[in-house]
């Protein structure tokens, strides 16, 4: 009797893991830098100042957009040559930052 119960428990746990494939508790940040702009470094900091994301590769070679999944909260983005910009991530939503010709980040929320 224990074997069928254990098998059923394992199958239900496996089904739960498969169903949790997408994390709805995350939000998405999309960074868009205007055409022909070279961004060599991008850093994201928590509200408390801890560095949580960095990208030092040559960014935006083919596509000026970068999509980053983040936990909900308040953040600051720092890119060399642009003004720092603060933004908020909400679970299941998208935050967009588009840099204008003056280097200012314009934040919009979906």
Secondary structure as UniProt FT lines:
FT   HELIX           2..19
FT   TURN            24..25
FT   STRAND          26..33
FT   TURN            35..36
FT   STRAND          42..46
FT   TURN            47..48
FT   STRAND          51..55
FT   STRAND          65..71
FT   STRAND          73..79
FT   TURN            80..81
FT   STRAND          85..89
FT   TURN            91..92
FT   STRAND          94..99
FT   TURN            101..102
FT   STRAND          105..109
//
